[in-house]
Structure formats: C-alpha cells, structure tokens
C-alpha cells in the first residue's frame, strides 16, 4: 500500500508514479491531507486526524484493490545492444544496453583504486532521506564521488521541527524504531513538555557512540555527534534545539560512505537543509563546482 | 529429467515477467543514469582472508587435541611451530596494513 501524505510538488509526478509502479500486486493507494496530482484519479482519501487516519490505513491494508500502474510497460530507453541479453554493441564495455551506458571506471577518492562509478538520481521519496530531497549522485561502491542537489526537501509543519521528530528520524536510521515511535507519540501528546526520561533512554542506547566522530563539521564547528547531543539536551529541557548551518551541503557529503551521508542529512533539521539549499541559482552553482 | 521437471514447474507456477517500471532499481522515485552491471570495491576482502586462515587453523587444532593426548610434548612442539608460522604471517600482514579499513 502506498500512503501519500501531504502536498506533493507537481514536478514529482513521475517519481510518484514510479514508486506506485514499483509496489507489487495488488497495490492500493491512500491519500492523506494530499491533493491528487493530475492523472492520479485512484485510491481512497484518509480522514484528517492522525489517529483516525492510522486506523483507516490499517483497515485498508486488508483490502486488495489492484490498481493498474501508470507508466508505460516498455523499456525506459530503447534497446541498443546487439545480443539478446544486453551483450554486444560498440566499445570495450559492451555498448549501451537499453540506452544506459555501462559504468566506467574512475579513481576512488580515498585509495585511488579505479572502479566503476554509478550515477543515479536519488529521491524524492527515499525513506532514509528528508522527504522531497532530490540529489544526482555518483557513487563508487558506497563512497559518494559527486553530488548535485536538484530539489530541496519539502517544507514540513511545526511538529517536524521538534527535537522529538528530528531525533526519531536519526533513530530510525540507526535501527531503533521502537524508541523513535515513543518519541513520535510524546511529540503528538505535547511537544513543548520536557522529556528527560526519554532523552536518557535514547542516551543509554549508545546512540552517540554509534555515530562516527568528527563527521561533517558545520560552520559553527559542530559535527553529527554534537548536533545530536544538542537535540538530546533540548529534548530533556523541553526547548527547541540550537540552530546549525550546514554551509555547502553538497561539498559536505562528498567522500562519505552512504550510511554516513544519511546520518549527516538526518542530523540537520529540514528547515536548516532548506536554508542551505536556498535558490535554484545557488543549487546550479554548487552543482557546477 | 529432474531438471526438466523443475524447469517445467517453474514455467507453470512461477511469476510472469514483471512489467518494465518494476524492473528498475528502487531509488525513491529517481532513475539510474548508468547501467547496474558494475564492479564493487569489497573493502573487507583482506580481512575475510585472515578470518579464513584462522578458521583453517582451528580445524587443524580439533584433531590435534586428540593426537596431543597420545603424543604429548612432541605434538605440542609441532603445533607451536605451526602457530608461530601463522602468527608471523599475521604480523607481516599487519605491517603491510591489511587491517586498515580503506
């Protein structure tokens, strides 16, 4: 089941259709507080309130509707190979099967080992990342070689800016979903109330020790670990976390492994990320540099 | 005969070919620019080899424990030589930096 929550950008229509197509049969869609983009005239709308919507979605999960996929059932690029299984074609690397070139080697940033580089657009619906963020990334193995930020994350409501939900995103990345759920429940109950007990429970998991040291220093000298510690302090004191400025976000991610990059993105609030990726002109300049 | 049966059962009961949009890698709505056939740097490769060396050493030591009861000091000396050679190899690898995660 695909649950679409909140307003979607018109430019993300194809990405949403791709996510819908990648669900297996029988697929069903639930729209929650969302206007359906043009062409998406299927699925059911969920009630507005959070608890009603949760009950509605779990009730829908048992029903199989079987929606058809929106995208054409054809190869994304025309067939350009010679043999029947993608082999053949011109060049040493065997041509361009289905219009996509084979990965070519570049030198690794860390040890100079020449291996294949993989370029892809990630997002906007990647679970590990802030919702709406689109990045064109070239990976070599799990090391990020280059980053171009295409779209900033989507604006979130005030609840998402509480230390509760910011920590919950990080906890889910570190495979601690039960604690993340507790934080979300506490935020839904009263986001302004101090939750020292919860902050202690999070500290006792060894969260801070699990984060690599000196990862992604921002303009004020803080790293992922210190920003997370700041969120924990804010949670136990019942106040918003201190702001941080990512600076050049794309440059910060280069040379990191995939899991480190996900931690870096989760260590900033959505607003801080949106601030760092201000205008399309800045995005293009960063991409070119 | 068996292979033919398995293949026939797979044809009869197996899933039909997925539609094209489903054959893409999951990138959260994004699309890949390069083909997925690529070589990947296995950074734990040398550590894996060291692990296998230790595994084989342990496999020698279990039957050796039986021999040790019969032979005594002589078997102990032989195993000592074997472990010394292995340890030299590990020290050499350490000097060459195989335990550094690159």
Interface residues (C-beta under 8 A of the other chain):
Chain A: X12 X14 X15 X16 X17 X18 X19 X21 X22 X24 X69 X71 X72 X73 X74 X75 X76 X96 X97 X98 X100 X101 X102 X103 X104 X108 X110 X111 X113 X115 X116 X117 X118 X119 X120 X121 X122 X123 X124 X125 X126 X127 X129 X134 X136 X140 X141
Chain B: X19 X20 X21 X22 X24 X25 X26 X27 X28 X29 X30 X31 X32 X33 X34 X35 X36 X37 X38 X39 X40 X41 X43 X102
